[in-house]
């Protein structure tokens, strides 16, 4: 494609015709086959989340998060503070088999004018990690952003040293965009932040891969996947 230039012979970006600011995310549940992602309800979800997180053998899941909670009351206070504004928007991930909240993820840094939104503050209890429900939760949140709201860009950021988060982002189809050195001070430590993103033109291919991966025929009688999500993304 030839480079676009303005009357001053300067290179300029491609037009975004008829662009208008996008709606903010809806405060409604997103339901799939394995899980339901719903706005946090302090009274219903806090004790369930704390119980689920407490099933971990140690506190390693909190290492790269900005906060760490040893009791339900502290977690409740944090969620109450999170809910005071409209950004971030914390969501509980509810396992449909047990009916209990077993994880959390937030829409945050919401920018309707530019069609940009980030997913963050992700924390999965041991029973949600490496499960179809965990993958489906991220798909449901992506689908709302791109298909229901029409956003242009969906971001994932994490500590550059957080290898599990980086692996998860790449498995889900986020593309690595670089390292912001000395981005923040977290828990008294330097954090270089790794940036990942999915943009709207990536989404149709990713959506197809997620739908094929989540299809019942992709799982055997024991519930194990037949094909990996990464292989479906590349096929």
Residue pairs with C-beta under 8 A, 6 or more apart in sequence:
3 11
4 11
4 12
4 13
4 14
5 11
5 12
6 12
16 152
19 115
21 112
21 113
21 115
22 112
22 115
22 149
22 150
22 151
23 112
23 149
24 86
24 110
24 112
25 89
25 107
25 110
25 117
25 144
25 145
25 149
26 144
26 148
27 39
27 89
28 38
28 39
29 36
29 37
29 38
29 39
30 36
30 37
30 38
30 140
30 141
30 143
30 144
31 37
31 96
31 140
32 133
32 136
32 137
32 139
32 140
32 214
33 96
33 132
33 136
33 214
33 216
34 95
34 96
34 131
34 132
34 133
34 136
34 214
35 93
35 94
35 95
35 96
35 133
35 134
35 136
35 137
35 140
36 93
36 94
36 96
37 91
37 92
37 93
37 94
37 105
37 137
37 140
37 141
38 91
38 92
38 94
39 89
39 90
39 91
39 92
40 79
40 82
40 83
40 90
40 91
40 92
40 104
41 92
42 76
42 79
42 80
42 83
44 101
45 79
45 92
45 101
46 72
46 75
46 76
46 79
47 72
48 92
48 100
48 101
48 102
49 75
49 92
49 101
49 102
49 103
49 104
49 125
50 69
50 71
50 72
50 75
51 100
52 100
52 101
52 102
52 103
52 125
52 126
52 127
52 128
53 61
53 69
53 123
53 125
55 125
55 126
55 127
56 125
56 126
59 68
61 123
61 124
62 68
62 69
62 123
63 162
64 158
64 159
64 161
64 162
64 165
64 186
65 121
65 123
66 121
66 186
66 187
67 78
69 75
69 78
79 90
82 88
82 90
82 106
82 121
83 90
86 110
87 107
87 108
87 109
87 110
88 106
88 107
88 108
88 109
88 120
88 121
89 106
89 107
89 108
89 110
90 104
90 105
90 106
90 121
91 104
91 105
91 106
91 107
91 141
92 101
92 103
92 104
93 101
93 102
93 103
93 104
93 105
93 124
93 128
93 133
93 134
93 137
94 100
94 101
94 102
95 101
95 102
95 127
95 128
95 133
96 133
102 124
102 125
102 127
102 128
102 133
103 122
103 123
103 124
103 125
103 128
103 134
103 137
104 121
104 122
104 123
105 119
105 120
105 121
105 122
105 123
105 137
105 138
105 141
106 119
106 120
106 121
106 122
107 117
107 118
107 119
107 141
107 145
108 117
108 118
108 119
108 120
108 121
109 116
109 117
109 118
109 120
109 155
110 116
110 117
110 118
111 117
114 152
114 153
115 150
115 151
115 152
115 153
115 200
116 151
116 152
116 153
116 155
117 145
117 149
117 151
117 153
117 154
117 155
118 154
118 155
118 156
118 157
119 138
119 141
119 154
119 155
119 156
120 156
120 157
122 165
124 134
128 134
128 137
132 214
132 219
132 223
132 225
135 172
135 210
135 213
135 214
135 229
136 214
138 172
139 210
139 214
142 154
142 198
142 203
142 206
142 207
142 210
143 207
145 151
145 154
146 154
146 200
146 203
146 207
147 203
147 207
151 200
152 199
152 200
153 197
153 198
153 199
153 200
154 174
154 197
154 198
154 199
155 195
155 196
155 197
156 165
156 169
156 172
156 174
156 195
156 196
156 197
157 193
157 194
157 195
157 196
158 165
158 166
158 169
158 193
158 194
158 196
159 165
159 186
159 191
159 192
159 193
159 194
160 166
160 179
160 191
160 192
160 193
160 194
161 192
162 194
166 176
166 194
166 196
169 176
169 194
169 196
170 176
170 196
171 229
171 230
172 229
173 198
173 202
173 206
173 209
173 233
174 196
174 197
174 198
175 196
175 197
175 198
175 202
176 194
176 195
176 196
177 195
177 196
177 197
178 194
178 195
179 192
179 193
179 194
179 195
180 192
180 193
180 195
181 192
182 190
182 191
182 192
183 191
183 192
183 193
184 191
184 193
185 191
198 206
205 233
206 233
208 232
209 229
209 232
209 233
209 235
210 229
212 218
212 227
212 232
213 225
213 227
213 228
213 229
213 232
217 226
218 225
218 226
218 227
219 225
219 226
220 226
